[in-house]
Amino acid sequence: MKEYGILGCPLGHTMSPVLHRLLAEESGIPLNYGIFEIPGENLAGNIARLKALDGFNVTIPHKSAIIPHLDALDESAKKYGAVNVVANENGKYIGYNTDCLGFTRAMEAANIPLSGRVCIVGAGGVGRMFATECACRYCQVTLAVKKEHILQMQQDMAAGRQTALGFLKEKLKWLSGHTVQVVPAEELTGEFDLLINATPVGMYPHTQASPVEQALLNQVKAVFDCIYNPQETLLMAQARKAGCQVVGGMPMLVWQAAAAQEIWNGVPFQKEAVGRVMEKMQQEETGYE
């Protein structure tokens, strides 16, 4: 039986083991799936352990940090600059990104267009993916990040140094044709067609936190929160109260995991099978560990 797992830290919130077990039951291809809770500073020392697997998923804080340890990247990972799936292909470790497929299918199912004014809160690996996809669709993108990151970007630019955030800003402008605003998340204001939470703020067990002020949501049409545990975050509850259309992270989670198993096994999932898994996942307790 093949061995897989999830790399990240913290992982007390993860539903990946039960999700991949349910998907394996649908496909009829059994697997063992473990948890590899490895802090960022310990990643290099655990690469050999990870490469003993047939493949693995990658989440915070390793989606970009894992890249130098891989043999190659698929076009999806190159496009978004982040990896959430690694496959062992004849002894070569290849990085993929299936997050975007999960994201776009979740948006399509909810009839939320990726167009107009979009604010992405957070510019880590998944935030860059959301921002890049929206820019490719010519959205007017605003990035809301910690004030300290903006100050660092300004200092580096003044010194003639390029930063990851500065590079992302220019990349998004080139893709979308629109000037990209980078603002402190703590001071975020404005009107948006879509607000995307790409941070872990509000994730189990710290469920009483929200990445933005509730008053902002009165000027927002739709909210997508990439967090899937709890299924109803404080941000989502606040957004519903403000009259926003709301989508949580569960549909994205299930679709991206199905795409991962398709990469590992070469067997596609039908929409009906993914739907059955989604229903079972929605019945899981939000405190699952």
LOFI-705783 format. One record per residue (C-alpha): chain; x, z, y; residue number from 0. Coordinates in nm, 4 decimals, padded with zeros to 6 digits, always signed. Each point is the difference from the previous one (the first is absolute). Example, Ala and Ser with C-alpha at 12.3 -4.5 7.8 and 13.67 -1.06 7.14 Angstrom:
REM residues 2
   kette       east         up      north    nr
       A   +01.2300   +00.7800   -00.4500     0
       A   +00.1370   -00.0660   +00.3440     1
//
This chain:
REM residues 289
   kette       east         up      north    nr
       A   +00.0000   +00.0000   +00.0000     0
       A   +00.1356   -00.0934   +00.3429     1
       A   +00.0933   +00.2657   +00.2545     2
       A   -00.1027   -00.0082   +00.3640     3
       A   -00.0385   +00.2513   +00.2795     4
       A   -00.0341   +00.0681   +00.3702     5
       A   +00.2885   +00.0808   +00.2341     6
       A   -00.0710   +00.2002   +00.3159     7
       A   -00.0022   +00.3403   +00.1662     8
       A   -00.2224   +00.1937   +00.0208     9
       A   -00.2116   -00.1069   -00.2966    10
       A   -00.2349   +00.2932   -00.0486    11
       A   -00.2770   -00.2238   +00.1339    12
       A   +00.0631   -00.3020   -00.2215    13
       A   -00.2765   -00.1567   -00.2065    14
       A   +00.2273   -00.2742   -00.1326    15
       A   +00.0335   +00.1356   -00.3571    16
       A   -00.3753   +00.0123   -00.0600    17
       A   -00.0505   -00.3319   +00.1814    18
       A   +00.2545   -00.1844   -00.2100    19
       A   -00.1383   +00.1570   -00.3180    20
       A   -00.3476   -00.1312   +00.0880    21
       A   +00.1357   -00.3455   +00.0786    22
       A   +00.1936   -00.0013   -00.3284    23
       A   -00.3195   +00.0828   -00.1854    24
       A   -00.1666   -00.3008   +00.1628    25
       A   +00.2877   -00.2362   -00.0817    26
       A   +00.0604   +00.1346   -00.3496    27
       A   +00.3735   +00.0269   +00.0698    28
       A   +00.1034   +00.3665   -00.0421    29
       A   +00.2664   +00.1668   +00.2115    30
       A   +00.1580   +00.3341   +00.0772    31
       A   +00.0002   +00.0873   +00.3695    32
       A   +00.2012   +00.2837   +00.1514    33
       A   +00.0569   +00.1647   +00.3363    34
       A   +00.3412   -00.0135   +00.1679    35
       A   -00.0168   +00.2300   +00.3013    36
       A   +00.3358   -00.0664   +00.1633    37
       A   +00.0826   +00.0923   +00.3631    38
       A   +00.1439   -00.2724   +00.2195    39
       A   +00.3498   +00.1466   +00.0046    40
       A   +00.0103   +00.0044   -00.3831    41
       A   -00.1031   -00.3615   -00.0604    42
       A   +00.3465   -00.1459   -00.0638    43
       A   +00.0797   +00.2648   -00.2597    44
       A   -00.3149   -00.0863   -00.1984    45
       A   +00.0224   -00.3803   -00.0086    46
       A   +00.1357   -00.0066   -00.3576    47
       A   -00.2914   +00.2179   -00.1101    48
       A   -00.2493   -00.2373   +00.1624    49
       A   +00.1659   -00.3081   -00.1450    50
       A   -00.0499   +00.1408   -00.3492    51
       A   -00.3702   -00.0805   +00.0526    52
       A   -00.1712   -00.3335   -00.0593    53
       A   -00.1238   +00.0156   +00.3585    54
       A   -00.1278   +00.2408   +00.2628    55
       A   -00.2116   +00.0378   +00.3093    56
       A   +00.1502   +00.1125   +00.3305    57
       A   -00.1627   +00.2053   +00.2733    58
       A   +00.0989   +00.2144   +00.3016    59
       A   +00.2879   +00.0419   +00.0943    60
       A   +00.1738   -00.2615   -00.2172    61
       A   -00.1761   -00.3317   +00.0698    62
       A   +00.2860   -00.1303   +00.2114    63
       A   +00.2783   +00.2247   -00.1300    64
       A   -00.0329   -00.1400   -00.3527    65
       A   +00.0834   -00.3566   +00.1108    66
       A   +00.3830   +00.0271   -00.0033    67
       A   -00.0175   +00.1228   -00.3602    68
       A   -00.1861   -00.3080   -00.1271    69
       A   +00.1349   -00.3332   -00.1239    70
       A   -00.2494   -00.2174   +00.1866    71
       A   -00.3242   +00.0005   +00.1970    72
       A   -00.3111   -00.2069   -00.0567    73
       A   -00.1321   -00.1892   +00.3037    74
       A   -00.2679   +00.2669   +00.0482    75
       A   +00.2612   +00.2730   +00.0430    76
       A   +00.2118   -00.2188   +00.2277    77
       A   -00.2997   -00.0717   +00.2225    78
       A   -00.0918   +00.3649   +00.0523    79
       A   +00.3432   +00.1600   -00.0251    80
       A   -00.1297   +00.2572   -00.2482    81
       A   -00.0293   +00.0393   -00.3778    82
       A   -00.2734   +00.1786   -00.1931    83
       A   +00.0561   -00.1549   -00.3447    84
       A   +00.3239   -00.0469   -00.1933    85
       A   +00.0116   -00.2058   -00.3189    86
       A   +00.2767   -00.0177   -00.2596    87
       A   +00.0334   -00.3723   -00.0611    88
       A   +00.2641   -00.0660   -00.2667    89
       A   +00.2139   +00.2844   +00.1265    90
       A   -00.0404   -00.0941   +00.3665    91
       A   -00.2015   +00.2298   +00.2248    92
       A   -00.2281   -00.1965   +00.2298    93
       A   -00.1963   +00.1485   +00.2895    94
       A   -00.3554   -00.1068   +00.0841    95
       A   -00.2643   +00.1043   +00.2503    96
       A   -00.3589   +00.0097   -00.1275    97
       A   -00.1257   +00.2300   +00.2766    98
       A   -00.1061   -00.2924   +00.2152    99
       A   -00.2109   -00.1555   -00.2745   100
       A   -00.1775   +00.3338   -00.0431   101
       A   -00.0465   +00.0304   +00.3768   102
       A   -00.1407   -00.3491   +00.0587   103
       A   -00.2366   +00.0193   -00.2962   104
       A   -00.1272   +00.3380   +00.1217   105
       A   -00.0641   -00.1459   +00.3455   106
       A   -00.1752   -00.3047   -00.1431   107
       A   -00.2257   +00.2155   -00.2186   108
       A   -00.0988   +00.2068   +00.3061   109
       A   -00.0552   -00.3128   +00.2144   110
       A   +00.2478   +00.1250   +00.2596   111
       A   +00.1853   -00.2929   +00.1583   112
       A   +00.3718   +00.0221   +00.0702   113
       A   -00.0264   -00.1331   +00.3519   114
       A   -00.0038   +00.1065   +00.3629   115
       A   +00.1604   +00.3211   +00.1225   116
       A   +00.1569   +00.2010   -00.2803   117
       A   +00.1792   +00.3340   +00.0296   118
       A   +00.2261   +00.1139   -00.2821   119
       A   +00.0890   +00.3694   +00.0056   120
       A   +00.3417   +00.0332   -00.1610   121
       A   +00.2791   -00.2537   -00.0433   122
       A   +00.1516   +00.0989   -00.3329   123
       A   +00.0003   -00.2283   -00.3031   124
       A   -00.3777   -00.0297   -00.0382   125
       A   -00.0497   -00.0080   +00.3776   126
       A   +00.2350   -00.2980   +00.0295   127
       A   -00.1943   -00.1726   -00.2754   128
       A   -00.3338   +00.0502   +00.1776   129
       A   +00.1486   -00.1085   +00.3316   130
       A   +00.1617   -00.3112   -00.1450   131
       A   -00.3185   -00.1117   -00.1749   132
       A   -00.2050   +00.0512   +00.3161   133
       A   +00.2571   -00.1865   +00.2102   134
       A   -00.0038   -00.2899   -00.2470   135
       A   -00.3734   -00.0206   +00.0712   136
       A   +00.0690   -00.0093   +00.3765   137
       A   -00.1357   +00.3471   +00.0723   138
       A   +00.1015   +00.1785   +00.3191   139
       A   +00.1988   +00.2874   -00.1502   140
       A   +00.0653   +00.3456   +00.1410   141
       A   +00.2402   +00.2332   -00.1800   142
       A   -00.0603   +00.3736   +00.0451   143
       A   +00.3024   +00.2027   -00.1055   144
       A   +00.1620   +00.3337   +00.0717   145
       A   +00.1303   +00.0337   +00.3549   146
       A   +00.3486   +00.0800   -00.1300   147
       A   +00.0180   -00.3406   -00.1691   148
       A   -00.0873   -00.1765   +00.3247   149
       A   +00.2639   +00.1949   +00.1911   150
       A   +00.2594   -00.0910   -00.2626   151
       A   -00.0991   -00.3676   +00.0205   152
       A   +00.0313   +00.0054   +00.3802   153
       A   +00.3389   +00.1695   -00.0126   154
       A   +00.1316   -00.2449   -00.2565   155
       A   -00.1320   -00.3008   +00.1909   156
       A   +00.1627   +00.1268   +00.3203   157
       A   +00.3287   +00.0228   -00.1915   158
       A   -00.0425   -00.3492   -00.1403   159
       A   -00.0761   +00.1197   -00.3506   160
       A   -00.2859   -00.1334   -00.2107   161
       A   -00.2266   +00.2473   -00.1782   162
       A   -00.2436   -00.0464   -00.2873   163
       A   -00.2915   +00.0685   +00.2346   164
       A   +00.1317   -00.2380   +00.2643   165
       A   +00.0558   -00.2706   -00.2608   166
       A   -00.3531   +00.0506   -00.1338   167
       A   -00.1440   -00.0309   +00.3500   168
       A   +00.1731   -00.3347   +00.0571   169
       A   -00.0891   -00.1262   -00.3476   170
       A   -00.3690   +00.0754   +00.0531   171
       A   +00.0046   -00.1732   +00.3394   172
       A   +00.1550   -00.3080   -00.1590   173
       A   -00.2560   -00.0051   -00.2829   174
       A   -00.3113   +00.0676   +00.2094   175
       A   +00.0852   -00.1556   +00.3342   176
       A   -00.1076   +00.3240   +00.1695   177
       A   +00.2036   +00.2660   +00.1755   178
       A   +00.0127   +00.3086   -00.2208   179
       A   -00.0605   +00.3399   +00.1548   180
       A   +00.1908   +00.2993   -00.1412   181
       A   -00.1565   +00.3255   +00.1149   182
       A   +00.0260   +00.3702   -00.0874   183
       A   -00.2625   +00.0881   -00.2595   184
       A   -00.0552   +00.3276   +00.1830   185
       A   -00.1075   -00.1914   +00.3127   186
       A   -00.1881   -00.2908   -00.1594   187
       A   -00.2882   -00.1431   +00.2064   188
       A   -00.1830   -00.3316   +00.0210   189
       A   -00.2607   -00.2090   -00.1779   190
       A   +00.0667   -00.1431   -00.3450   191
       A   -00.1864   -00.2185   -00.2472   192
       A   +00.1881   +00.1705   -00.2841   193
       A   +00.2074   +00.3172   -00.0242   194
       A   +00.2198   +00.0423   -00.3084   195
       A   +00.1531   +00.3302   -00.1055   196
       A   +00.3321   -00.0780   -00.1667   197
       A   +00.1255   +00.3602   +00.0027   198
       A   -00.0403   +00.2862   -00.2504   199
       A   -00.1795   +00.2094   +00.2635   200
       A   -00.3175   +00.1344   -00.1622   201
       A   +00.1246   -00.0401   -00.3554   202
       A   -00.0699   +00.2704   -00.2610   203
       A   +00.0714   +00.2910   +00.0276   204
       A   +00.0208   -00.0169   +00.3834   205
       A   -00.3514   -00.1350   +00.0343   206
       A   -00.0884   +00.1561   +00.3380   207
       A   +00.2306   -00.2295   +00.1967   208
       A   -00.0740   -00.3322   +00.1694   209
       A   +00.2510   -00.2496   +00.1424   210
       A   -00.2017   -00.0662   +00.3188   211
       A   -00.2283   +00.1859   +00.2377   212
       A   -00.3688   -00.0223   -00.0844   213
       A   -00.0897   -00.1233   +00.3497   214
       A   +00.1994   -00.3204   -00.0607   215
       A   -00.2302   -00.0980   -00.2856   216
       A   -00.2887   -00.0558   +00.2400   217
       A   +00.1883   -00.3139   +00.1084   218
       A   +00.0709   -00.1262   -00.3525   219
       A   -00.2204   -00.2321   -00.2087   220
       A   +00.1522   +00.0529   -00.3458   221
       A   +00.2471   +00.2376   -00.1654   222
       A   +00.2093   -00.0474   -00.3118   223
       A   +00.1774   +00.3095   -00.1332   224
       A   +00.2591   -00.0807   -00.2654   225
       A   -00.0258   +00.3561   -00.1367   226
       A   -00.1940   +00.0211   -00.3275   227
       A   +00.0161   +00.3740   -00.0662   228
       A   -00.2264   +00.1415   +00.1304   229
       A   -00.2400   -00.2913   -00.0237   230
       A   -00.1559   +00.1101   +00.3319   231
       A   +00.2747   +00.0968   +00.2448   232
       A   -00.0604   +00.1809   +00.3266   233
       A   +00.0723   -00.3269   +00.1810   234
       A   -00.2644   -00.1782   -00.2051   235
       A   -00.2571   +00.2736   +00.0648   236
       A   +00.0743   -00.0107   +00.3728   237
       A   -00.0228   -00.3804   +00.0004   238
       A   -00.3391   +00.0020   -00.1732   239
       A   -00.1235   +00.2514   +00.2568   240
       A   +00.1145   -00.2374   +00.2753   241
       A   -00.1925   -00.2878   -00.1600   242
       A   +00.3010   -00.1909   -00.1326   243
       A   -00.0036   -00.2064   -00.3151   244
       A   +00.2277   +00.1929   -00.2387   245
       A   +00.2045   -00.0849   -00.3089   246
       A   +00.2232   +00.2419   -00.1910   247
       A   +00.3071   -00.0671   -00.2070   248
       A   -00.1530   -00.0006   -00.3493   249
       A   -00.0839   -00.3744   -00.0212   250
       A   +00.3492   -00.0878   +00.1230   251
       A   +00.1536   +00.2434   -00.2490   252
       A   -00.1813   -00.1469   -00.2995   253
       A   +00.0617   -00.3640   +00.0903   254
       A   +00.3698   +00.0469   +00.0688   255
       A   +00.0422   +00.1861   -00.3306   256
       A   -00.1779   -00.2772   -00.1895   257
       A   +00.2346   -00.2516   +00.1618   258
       A   +00.2976   +00.2148   -00.1091   259
       A   -00.1098   -00.0089   -00.3634   260
       A   -00.0530   -00.3750   +00.0297   261
       A   +00.3654   -00.0292   +00.1048   262
       A   +00.1199   +00.2286   -00.2791   263
       A   -00.2098   -00.1549   -00.2787   264
       A   -00.0874   -00.3495   +00.1184   265
       A   -00.3704   +00.0573   -00.0723   266
       A   -00.2504   -00.0379   +00.2883   267
       A   -00.2865   +00.2417   +00.0632   268
       A   -00.3540   -00.1205   +00.0595   269
       A   -00.1983   +00.1373   +00.2944   270
       A   -00.2449   +00.1665   -00.2388   271
       A   +00.2780   +00.1965   -00.1699   272
       A   +00.1435   +00.1126   +00.3330   273
       A   -00.3498   +00.1003   +00.1102   274
       A   -00.0442   +00.2193   -00.3062   275
       A   +00.3321   +00.1720   +00.0673   276
       A   -00.0937   +00.0528   +00.3641   277
       A   -00.3244   +00.1707   -00.1003   278
       A   +00.1861   +00.2334   -00.2353   279
       A   +00.2616   +00.0787   +00.2638   280
       A   -00.2669   +00.0865   +00.2544   281
       A   -00.1314   +00.2599   -00.2443   282
       A   +00.3385   +00.1717   -00.0198   283
       A   +00.0328   +00.3360   +00.1767   284
       A   +00.1792   -00.0315   +00.3324   285
       A   +00.2350   +00.2794   -00.1016   286
       A   +00.1359   -00.1887   -00.3004   287
       A   +00.3688   +00.0531   -00.0569   288
//
